[in-house]
Amino acid sequence: MSGTPRPCEPDAVRERYARRAVQDWRYHPLNPAALAAWQERQRACAALFRTLGWLDLAERRLLEVGCGSGANLLECLRMGFRAEHLSGIELLEDRLAQARARLPGAVQLLAGDALAWGPKLAPGQYDVVMQATVFSSLLDEAFQARLAETMWRWVKPGGGVLWYDFTVDNPRNPDVRGVPVERVRALFPEGRLRVRRLTLAPPLARAAVRVHPALYACFNALPWLRTHVLAWIEKPQS
């Protein structure tokens, strides 16, 4: 563990998200650039599960840290996870309310700071503990380390952490910070990483699809233009 986290980090996260609370068309699912990135990530997750040999997800248990309004959990249902095997933790009350409105009641949704749930959830009970662009919103490295340790404790041997986040800083947004792959390795030193680069740099993606949506795939064929990674951090069986 790398130091003691500042206790105010969850409050700082609330403030950062409050500054961008207005619905932003750039991330709306009807925006062609956002839709292309979303579909690319769906295909990558499906390919990962096939590679793991997980062709039937019905008995797999998944927890998402920072589940937001429930979009990722909805996608997990479509991929074959059962509602009663899905859980989510969300810090922001308005987003959690949206998730409760759109997800089946069998999905377990927990309110508050994930670290507070650390001792309340049994260790080793999830095949997948997922995070999507949560760690890039945490600017306190000690808090990041504590959260990574908590997530790792929840993963059962043979399961893993499913990680999606960007790796480079956004100079226009001081509220986020890229998480390089080296940092991911440091956060999960016992894990076995599989890393796949995804997601055309969003400013470039938005410019490309204004010309034609098909240009997203053309530019995204160049790996150095991708800003995010999808990582599977596997917990060894022994």
Secondary structure as GFF3:
##gff-version 3
##sequence-region A 1 238
A	DSSP	alpha_helix	9	19	.	.	.	ID=ss1
A	DSSP	three_ten_helix	25	27	.	.	.	ID=ss2
A	DSSP	alpha_helix	32	52	.	.	.	ID=ss3
A	DSSP	beta_strand	62	65	.	.	.	ID=ss4
A	DSSP	alpha_helix	71	79	.	.	.	ID=ss5
A	DSSP	three_ten_helix	83	85	.	.	.	ID=ss6
A	DSSP	beta_strand	86	90	.	.	.	ID=ss7
A	DSSP	alpha_helix	93	102	.	.	.	ID=ss8
A	DSSP	beta_strand	108	111	.	.	.	ID=ss9
A	DSSP	alpha_helix	114	117	.	.	.	ID=ss10
A	DSSP	beta_strand	126	132	.	.	.	ID=ss11
A	DSSP	three_ten_helix	135	137	.	.	.	ID=ss12
A	DSSP	alpha_helix	141	154	.	.	.	ID=ss13
A	DSSP	beta_strand	155	166	.	.	.	ID=ss14
A	DSSP	alpha_helix	181	187	.	.	.	ID=ss15
A	DSSP	beta_strand	192	200	.	.	.	ID=ss16
A	DSSP	alpha_helix	202	211	.	.	.	ID=ss17
A	DSSP	alpha_helix	215	220	.	.	.	ID=ss18
A	DSSP	three_ten_helix	223	225	.	.	.	ID=ss19
A	DSSP	beta_strand	226	234	.	.	.	ID=ss20
###
